[in-house]
Amino acid sequence: MTSDDGGSELGRPPRRSRTLDLLADGGKSRTQRPKSKPDHVSAETPEDDNMPDREPEDPDIDLEEEEEEDEEEEGERRRAIETGMQHHEICVHLERNKYTEAGKLYEYLEGVSNHLKKRGTDFTFIHLLVRRLKELQSKDNYKRRWNTLKTVTTEVIPWIVYRYPDLVVERSNDSSRQTAFEEASENHIQAAYCILRLLLDDKTKSELEKSYSSHSDGSCSMDDSHPLIDLVKKLRPTGDQDNGREWCPHDDANEMLGFHEKLEKILKEAVKLNPKSTTTCLQHAIQEFRYNYDGEAVKRLITISDKEMIMEKNGSDTPLISAVMQFQNPSEGDRETLKQLTQIIQLLVRVCPEALDDKSKTSGKTAYEELLSYLSAAESEEKKTKIQQDKTKIQQDKTQIQQVLKILKEAVIGDMTRKHKAKLDYLYPPDFPG
C-alpha cells in the first residue's frame, strides 16, 4: 500500500513527482504549444472584401489564459503533494512518540493543524491514519509502533473531528471513493467508534438543553464523562473558571449542541450507500462486533442510518442477520458481547421491523428461523452432554438465544402492518413445529 503522496506508508519517502521536477526547473520543460488561428477561422478561406473591418483576434490572449490555468492547476497539485507529505510525517511522529498527557498531544496537533484540515493528493489525514493503522497491524516488526499509534488515535480522531467535522464526509480520490468515516469503519473500527461517541445520547442532550441556574453554590451535578464533554473540558485552558467557579458542561452547552447537530447531519451523509463498496458502515460494525464491540457507538450508528441502510445486503447479509448469526456456538468470552448485541438487535427491529422478513444469504432462513435452529441444536447437544460444566455453558447459550427470540417475537406481534395469519406463519414456520 502506498500513501497519498505516492510513498510507502511504512516510512519510504514519496517518489519525486513530475510536478516537483517542473517546479525545480522553473517550468522550462513545459511543452510550448504553437500559436495558431482560432479554430473557427480557416486558413484556406479568402477574406471577403464586403465584410466590415474588425480588429484581428490575438491568439496569444487565449494561450496566456490557458497557461495561467495550467500554472494554477500545477500549483494546486504541488500544494496537495506537499500536504500529503506532511500527513505522512505527522503519522510517523505519532507512532514514534508516546503522549502520556492529552494537553501535550493537543499542543502538537494545534501546531500542525494547518496541514490536518487540508486533504492530500488522494485523501484526508483521517484516511491516511486508519490505513496506516491497518498496515502496521499486519507487520510483526511494527507492533510497538502500531500499539503507540492505536492508543493515540483515540485522542487524535476526536480532536480532528471536533475542529474540522467536514473531513468526515470527504471522499478519497482513489478507486474506493470512500468517505473518511467509511475508511475508518472498514480499516479500524475503533476509529469509527471514536467519531460516533462524539454524538450526544438523548439523556445527555436533554440535560444540556435545560437552562441551568443553580451555580450559586459553585456546584454542577451533571455527569461530564461523555466523550464530547470530556474533550471540550480538556481543550479549555488549565484553571479556566467562570465567575470564580469551576467550569461545568452548561458553560459550553450551545457549542456542544451545535457541534452535535452538525456532526449528526454530516454522518448521515457519510454512511450512505457507496456504489463502490461491497459492505456498508453498519455491516462492518456488526461483523466486527464480536471482536471489537461498543454497544453505545453502534446504537448511534443505527439511529443515523435510514431503513435502506439497515435493509442493505450489498452481496452479504443484512445487519440483523449478521447480528443473529453471532449467537451460533459462542465462546465463553462472548457473554458480554452477546449481551450488548441483544440490545443492538432490539434497536434494529424497532427502527426497521421490515428487516425481520429478510433471509440469510446462505441458509435462506429469517433471523427468527436462524435462532430457532440454534436453539434446537443446543437442546440436542445438551441431551448428549454428560459433563456438568459443558451443560452449564449450553444452558447459558440457550438463555441468550431465547432472550433474542422473545425480542423478535414481540416485534412481530406488535407490528400493526402484519395480519394475524402472517404473524402465525412467521412465528411457527413449517420446519419448526410447535
Secondary structure, 3 states (H helix, E strand, C coil): CECCCCCECCCCCCCCCHHHHHHHCCCCCCCCCCCCCCCCCCCCCCCCCCCCCCCCCCHHHHHHHHHHHHHHHHHHHHHHHHHHHHHHHHHHHHHHCCCCCHHHHHHHHHHCHHHHCCCCCCCCHHHHHHHHHHHHHCCHHHHHHHHHHHHHHHHHHHHHHHHCHHHHHCECCCCCCCEHHHHHHHHCHHHHHHHHCCCCCHHHHHHHHCCCCCCCCCCCCCCCCCHHHHHHHHHCCCCCEECCEECCHHHHHHHHHHHHHHHHHHHHHHCCCCCCCCCCHHHHHHHHCCCCCCHHHHHHHHHHCCHHHHHCCCCCCCHHHHHHHCCCCCCHHHHHHHHHHHHHHHHHHHHCHHHHHCECCCCCCEHHHHHHHHHHHHHHHHHHCCCHHHHHHHHHHHHHHHHHHHHHHHHHHCCCCCCHHHHHHHHCCCCCCC
